[in-house]
Amino acid sequence: MVTLLWILAVILVVSGIVSIFRGQLLWGIVLIVVGLLVGPGGVSVFN
């Protein structure tokens, strides 16, 4: 489960960074914040 959360968090953060570079600043920030919340190192939603 922890590995799955890490993979999901990395995908969300990378997608957020790509969105910011494409000019979608708000959507990129939302994806990065959600990625940090879901990740096991952050405040995990599933704990």
C-alpha positions, 0 to 999 in steps of 0.5 A: 500500500505504501508503494502504491501511495508513493507512485500515486504521489509522484505521478500527481506531483509530476503532472502538476509540474508539467501543468505549470509549464504548460501555463495552467498554474492553478491546476498545477498547484492543486495537483502538487498539493494533492500529491503531497497530501497523498504521499506517505511522507506527507499528511496521508489521507488514508491514515 
